[in-house]
Structures are given as structure tokens and as C-alpha cells.
Amino acid sequence: MRLSPFLRAELVDPALAAPDRDSVIKALAERLVTAGVLPSAEPAIAALAAREAAQSTKIAPGMALPHATLDQL
């Protein structure tokens, strides 16, 4: 399965700098709202936080691929 059809450049930020995981999750959710993907950041924040609580999406120090399932998408 190729991921490229599901990615949009304005939704990816390889230079995102945040002090902690929760700040990263909030920034990513707000990016979805700004891009018009979601009407509100709160469902994404909750879903991403729940996903991280269940199992981390960290793939290396300082690098993660946060993802979650949302009914809105």
C-alpha cells in the first residue's frame, strides 16, 4: 500500500519543533483544521492522544508517525 495518495504537503511538517508529545498532537490537529480537513481539532487531539496512550507511534528519538482513526475522515 502506498501512502502518498493519502498525504498532502501542507499536512506534513518535518521541522515541527514542540516541547512534548501533547504539543505535537495539538499542532498536528490544528494543522488539519487549518487545511480544511476537519472542522474542529478536539476529536483529532482525543484520538491521537488515545492512540499514543495505547501504543507509541515513535519510530526513533525525536521522530514519530502519529496516526489515529477518526469517524470524520
Order of alpha helices (4+ residues) and beta strands (2+ residues): alpha-alpha-beta-beta
